[in-house]
Amino acid sequence: MPRRILHGVAAVAIGTAVATLGAVPAQADPVVPRHAVVICQSASFYDNYDSVSGPYGLKRVLPYGNKIGHTPGAHPVYNGWAATFDFGPNDWGYLRIECIGGYDSW
């Protein structure tokens, strides 16, 4: 078979598979963070987490009562560091799970 026909057959096969799945490639459904607040006097908020060295890239320190979001069971927690959304600047980061509380309080 000429090379152009093989590419065409592959494209048709991929197109058929995508159409079978509802015309959208598979993807995870995003989970909206539950409203919560910082319950520690202050909490370091890091850019990311590495399984070997822990959190890195300090973004800022969040004060007590800062409005954040985290959904237990849906957003990851690594060695006590929870993926958290800061509603102030609207960005994700990691902070200690024990500093998250007051779920659905606002």
N, CA and C atoms as a LAMMPS dump frame, in Angstrom:
ITEM: TIMESTEP
0
ITEM: NUMBER OF ATOMS
318
ITEM: BOX BOUNDS ff ff ff
-5.0000000000000000e+02 5.0000000000000000e+02
-5.0000000000000000e+02 5.0000000000000000e+02
-5.0000000000000000e+02 5.0000000000000000e+02
ITEM: ATOMS id mol type element x y z
1 1 1 N 0.836 -1.178 0
2 1 2 C 0 0 0
3 1 3 C 0.884 1.245 0
4 2 1 N 0.549 2.218 -0.813
5 2 2 C 1.339 3.452 -0.779
6 2 3 C 1.221 4.115 0.586
7 3 1 N 2.245 4.867 0.938
8 3 2 C 2.334 5.523 2.245
9 3 3 C 1.133 6.44 2.517
10 4 1 N 0.654 7.198 1.514
11 4 2 C -0.475 8.119 1.7
12 4 3 C -1.735 7.37 2.114
13 5 1 N -1.951 6.208 1.572
14 5 2 C -3.152 5.436 1.897
15 5 3 C -3.071 4.932 3.338
16 6 1 N -1.89 4.504 3.777
17 6 2 C -1.738 4.055 5.155
18 6 3 C -2.077 5.169 6.129
19 7 1 N -1.594 6.383 5.856
20 7 2 C -1.904 7.519 6.726
21 7 3 C -3.402 7.794 6.718
22 8 1 N -4.022 7.68 5.555
23 8 2 C -5.464 7.906 5.457
24 8 3 C -6.252 6.88 6.244
25 9 1 N -5.828 5.618 6.178
26 9 2 C -6.5 4.548 6.917
27 9 3 C -6.355 4.787 8.419
28 10 1 N -5.169 5.177 8.854
29 10 2 C -4.945 5.446 10.275
30 10 3 C -5.806 6.617 10.732
31 11 1 N -5.914 7.661 9.935
32 11 2 C -6.723 8.827 10.289
33 11 3 C -8.192 8.45 10.402
34 12 1 N -8.674 7.607 9.498
35 12 2 C -10.071 7.157 9.55
36 12 3 C -10.298 6.324 10.81
37 13 1 N -9.35 5.444 11.139
38 13 2 C -9.486 4.605 12.334
39 13 3 C -9.527 5.461 13.595
40 14 1 N -8.664 6.447 13.696
41 14 2 C -8.65 7.344 14.855
42 14 3 C -9.937 8.153 14.899
43 15 1 N -10.368 8.672 13.759
44 15 2 C -11.614 9.441 13.701
45 15 3 C -12.81 8.611 14.124
46 16 1 N -12.843 7.35 13.714
47 16 2 C -13.936 6.453 14.095
48 16 3 C -13.921 6.2 15.592
49 17 1 N -12.729 5.989 16.171
50 17 2 C -12.618 5.753 17.612
51 17 3 C -13.079 6.975 18.394
52 18 1 N -12.695 8.159 17.969
53 18 2 C -13.114 9.392 18.645
54 18 3 C -14.618 9.57 18.52
55 19 1 N -15.176 9.304 17.354
56 19 2 C -16.623 9.429 17.158
57 19 3 C -17.366 8.448 18.061
58 20 1 N -16.814 7.254 18.227
59 20 2 C -17.429 6.256 19.094
60 20 3 C -17.451 6.736 20.54
61 21 1 N -16.459 7.497 20.944
62 21 2 C -16.374 7.996 22.315
63 21 3 C -17.164 9.294 22.506
64 22 1 N -17.949 9.693 21.569
65 22 2 C -18.738 10.909 21.716
66 22 3 C -18.079 12.12 21.078
67 23 1 N -17.188 11.912 20.15
68 23 2 C -16.526 12.971 19.396
69 23 3 C -15.599 13.828 20.245
70 24 1 N -15.271 13.373 21.456
71 24 2 C -14.338 14.104 22.309
72 24 3 C -13.323 13.113 22.852
73 25 1 N -12.027 13.405 22.722
74 25 2 C -11.035 12.5 23.289
75 25 3 C -11.25 12.337 24.796
76 26 1 N -10.896 11.192 25.345
77 26 2 C -11.081 10.939 26.775
78 26 3 C -10.318 11.96 27.597
79 27 1 N -10.954 12.424 28.67
80 27 2 C -10.309 13.357 29.58
81 27 3 C -10.976 13.266 30.946
82 28 1 N -10.241 13.654 31.975
83 28 2 C -10.796 13.631 33.326
84 28 3 C -11.753 14.794 33.516
85 29 1 N -12.819 14.554 34.257
86 29 2 C -13.739 15.634 34.585
87 29 3 C -13.122 16.464 35.7
88 30 1 N -13.057 17.781 35.543
89 30 2 C -12.501 18.612 36.607
90 30 3 C -13.441 18.632 37.815
91 31 1 N -12.857 18.721 38.989
92 31 2 C -13.626 18.78 40.222
93 31 3 C -13.453 20.179 40.807
94 32 1 N -14.553 20.871 40.988
95 32 2 C -14.514 22.214 41.566
96 32 3 C -14.131 22.088 43.036
97 33 1 N -13.156 22.858 43.506
98 33 2 C -12.749 22.759 44.905
99 33 3 C -13.871 23.18 45.861
100 34 1 N -14.023 22.434 46.974
101 34 2 C -14.97 22.824 48.015
102 34 3 C -14.406 24.037 48.74
103 35 1 N -15.278 24.97 49.081
104 35 2 C -14.844 26.149 49.825
105 35 3 C -14.344 25.737 51.202
106 36 1 N -13.219 26.305 51.596
107 36 2 C -12.618 26.053 52.9
108 36 3 C -11.834 27.308 53.288
109 37 1 N -11.204 27.26 54.447
110 37 2 C -10.366 28.373 54.907
111 37 3 C -9.104 27.811 55.546
112 38 1 N -8.085 28.673 55.627
113 38 2 C -6.852 28.32 56.332
114 38 3 C -7.164 28.402 57.823
115 39 1 N -6.913 27.314 58.562
116 39 2 C -7.2 27.305 59.994
117 39 3 C -5.933 27.377 60.847
118 40 1 N -4.756 27.413 60.218
119 40 2 C -3.496 27.637 60.93
120 40 3 C -3.263 29.147 61.01
121 41 1 N -2.433 29.561 61.963
122 41 2 C -2.118 30.993 62.088
123 41 3 C -1.55 31.517 60.769
124 42 1 N -0.733 30.702 60.114
125 42 2 C -0.22 31.003 58.778
126 42 3 C 0.151 29.673 58.126
127 43 1 N 0.136 29.641 56.806
128 43 2 C 0.436 28.401 56.082
129 43 3 C 1.239 28.721 54.829
130 44 1 N 2.374 28.073 54.7
131 44 2 C 3.195 28.245 53.498
132 44 3 C 2.485 27.595 52.32
133 45 1 N 2.421 28.306 51.209
134 45 2 C 1.715 27.863 50
135 45 3 C 2.755 27.711 48.898
136 46 1 N 2.979 26.458 48.483
137 46 2 C 4.037 26.152 47.523
138 46 3 C 3.495 25.911 46.117
139 47 1 N 4.346 26.196 45.137
140 47 2 C 3.998 26.057 43.724
141 47 3 C 3.739 24.619 43.326
142 48 1 N 4.54 23.675 43.845
143 48 2 C 4.413 22.289 43.413
144 48 3 C 4.937 21.353 44.488
145 49 1 N 4.811 20.059 44.23
146 49 2 C 5.271 19.039 45.167
147 49 3 C 6.041 17.973 44.415
148 50 1 N 7.186 17.579 44.965
149 50 2 C 8.015 16.526 44.389
150 50 3 C 8.062 15.363 45.381
151 51 1 N 7.803 14.156 44.911
152 51 2 C 7.72 13.003 45.802
153 51 3 C 9.035 12.693 46.516
154 52 1 N 10.141 13.15 45.982
155 52 2 C 11.438 12.886 46.604
156 52 3 C 11.813 13.974 47.605
157 53 1 N 11.668 15.238 47.203
158 53 2 C 12.141 16.332 48.063
159 53 3 C 11.039 17.131 48.746
160 54 1 N 9.784 16.845 48.453
161 54 2 C 8.679 17.561 49.104
162 54 3 C 8.249 18.797 48.334
163 55 1 N 7.61 19.746 49.032
164 55 2 C 7.107 20.943 48.348
165 55 3 C 8.26 21.845 47.912
166 56 1 N 8.046 22.585 46.836
167 56 2 C 9.067 23.534 46.378
168 56 3 C 8.41 24.728 45.706
169 57 1 N 9.152 25.81 45.629
170 57 2 C 8.681 27.036 44.98
171 57 3 C 7.683 27.793 45.849
172 58 1 N 8.115 28.27 47.013
173 58 2 C 7.214 29.013 47.892
174 58 3 C 6.589 30.182 47.141
175 59 1 N 5.265 30.192 47.071
176 59 2 C 4.537 31.281 46.402
177 59 3 C 4.294 32.433 47.369
178 60 1 N 3.766 32.085 48.554
179 60 2 C 3.436 33.087 49.559
180 60 3 C 3.007 32.366 50.829
181 61 1 N 2.808 33.12 51.884
182 61 2 C 2.303 32.581 53.136
183 61 3 C 0.86 33.051 53.277
184 62 1 N -0.047 32.096 53.473
185 62 2 C -1.468 32.417 53.593
186 62 3 C -1.823 32.623 55.064
187 63 1 N -2.556 33.688 55.367
188 63 2 C -2.932 33.953 56.756
189 63 3 C -4.161 33.156 57.199
190 64 1 N -4.372 33.09 58.5
191 64 2 C -5.556 32.462 59.073
192 64 3 C -6.809 33.07 58.437
193 65 1 N -7.754 32.218 58.037
194 65 2 C -9.011 32.689 57.465
195 65 3 C -8.986 32.92 55.965
196 66 1 N -7.826 32.768 55.332
197 66 2 C -7.735 32.953 53.878
198 66 3 C -8.674 31.962 53.183
199 67 1 N -9.434 32.427 52.195
200 67 2 C -10.391 31.57 51.483
201 67 3 C -9.66 30.714 50.452
202 68 1 N -9.793 29.404 50.641
203 68 2 C -9.129 28.435 49.772
204 68 3 C -10.131 27.366 49.362
205 69 1 N -9.691 26.428 48.547
206 69 2 C -10.529 25.314 48.153
207 69 3 C -9.745 24.027 48.083
208 70 1 N -10.388 22.946 48.516
209 70 2 C -9.801 21.606 48.461
210 70 3 C -10.957 20.614 48.564
211 71 1 N -10.945 19.589 47.728
212 71 2 C -11.992 18.567 47.789
213 71 3 C -11.367 17.252 48.231
214 72 1 N -11.602 16.855 49.492
215 72 2 C -11.052 15.584 49.965
216 72 3 C -11.498 14.424 49.079
217 73 1 N -10.55 13.567 48.746
218 73 2 C -10.838 12.414 47.91
219 73 3 C -10.717 12.69 46.421
220 74 1 N -10.727 13.944 46.032
221 74 2 C -10.601 14.283 44.611
222 74 3 C -9.29 15.004 44.313
223 75 1 N -8.843 15.864 45.209
224 75 2 C -7.592 16.586 45.009
225 75 3 C -6.495 15.884 45.807
226 76 1 N -5.334 15.694 45.199
227 76 2 C -4.296 14.877 45.826
228 76 3 C -3.722 15.459 47.116
229 77 1 N -3.282 14.541 47.981
230 77 2 C -2.547 14.876 49.197
231 77 3 C -1.324 13.969 49.211
232 78 1 N -0.147 14.57 49.235
233 78 2 C 1.102 13.811 49.238
234 78 3 C 1.835 14.068 50.546
235 79 1 N 1.987 13.026 51.364
236 79 2 C 2.71 13.154 52.633
237 79 3 C 2.241 14.354 53.453
238 80 1 N 0.944 14.598 53.452
239 80 2 C 0.376 15.695 54.235
240 80 3 C 0.304 17.026 53.514
241 81 1 N 0.788 17.097 52.285
242 81 2 C 0.734 18.324 51.49
243 81 3 C -0.421 18.213 50.498
244 82 1 N -1.406 19.084 50.627
245 82 2 C -2.64 18.991 49.856
246 82 3 C -2.669 19.973 48.69
247 83 1 N -3.088 19.481 47.525
248 83 2 C -3.325 20.358 46.373
249 83 3 C -4.498 21.264 46.752
250 84 1 N -4.272 22.563 46.685
251 84 2 C -5.233 23.538 47.197
252 84 3 C -5.351 24.709 46.231
253 85 1 N -6.546 25.268 46.158
254 85 2 C -6.806 26.42 45.301
255 85 3 C -6.935 27.654 46.177
256 86 1 N -6.176 28.698 45.863
257 86 2 C -6.28 29.971 46.585
258 86 3 C -7.211 30.877 45.793
259 87 1 N -8.382 31.163 46.342
260 87 2 C -9.383 31.937 45.62
261 87 3 C -9.001 33.406 45.441
262 88 1 N -8.051 33.925 46.238
263 88 2 C -7.625 35.325 46.073
264 88 3 C -7.045 35.559 44.687
265 89 1 N -5.85 35.05 44.433
266 89 2 C -5.243 35.216 43.104
267 89 3 C -5.656 34.141 42.103
268 90 1 N -6.533 33.216 42.517
269 90 2 C -7.015 32.156 41.631
270 90 3 C -5.894 31.282 41.075
271 91 1 N -5.152 30.653 41.979
272 91 2 C -4.103 29.732 41.54
273 91 3 C -4.019 28.52 42.466
274 92 1 N -3.406 27.46 41.93
275 92 2 C -3.242 26.203 42.655
276 92 3 C -1.873 26.148 43.306
277 93 1 N -1.793 25.404 44.41
278 93 2 C -0.533 25.175 45.081
279 93 3 C -0.712 24.095 46.13
280 94 1 N 0.273 23.946 46.993
281 94 2 C 0.249 22.924 48.034
282 94 3 C 0.446 23.557 49.403
283 95 1 N -0.384 23.123 50.368
284 95 2 C -0.2 23.504 51.757
285 95 3 C -0.545 22.322 52.641
286 96 1 N -0.174 22.399 53.912
287 96 2 C -0.392 21.282 54.828
288 96 3 C -1.878 21.016 54.998
289 97 1 N -2.274 19.746 54.933
290 97 2 C -3.671 19.342 55.038
291 97 3 C -4.276 19.754 56.382
292 98 1 N -3.47 19.741 57.45
293 98 2 C -4.015 20.111 58.755
294 98 3 C -4.329 21.6 58.87
295 99 1 N -3.922 22.378 57.874
296 99 2 C -4.229 23.814 57.859
297 99 3 C -5.493 24.126 57.048
298 100 1 N -6.176 23.084 56.572
299 100 2 C -7.409 23.279 55.806
300 100 3 C -8.59 22.889 56.685
301 101 1 N -9.573 23.755 56.778
302 101 2 C -10.759 23.457 57.58
303 101 3 C -11.893 24.393 57.198
304 102 1 N -12.933 24.384 58.002
305 102 2 C -14.068 25.266 57.74
306 102 3 C -14.707 24.998 56.386
307 103 1 N -14.78 23.707 56.019
308 103 2 C -15.366 23.374 54.721
309 103 3 C -16.795 23.898 54.617
310 104 1 N -17.124 24.43 53.452
311 104 2 C -18.463 24.953 53.128
312 104 3 C -18.904 26.071 54.079
313 105 1 N -17.943 26.793 54.653
314 105 2 C -18.273 27.859 55.612
315 105 3 C -18.517 29.218 54.961
316 106 1 N -18.292 29.311 53.675
317 106 2 C -18.543 30.595 53.001
318 106 3 C -19.117 30.363 51.636
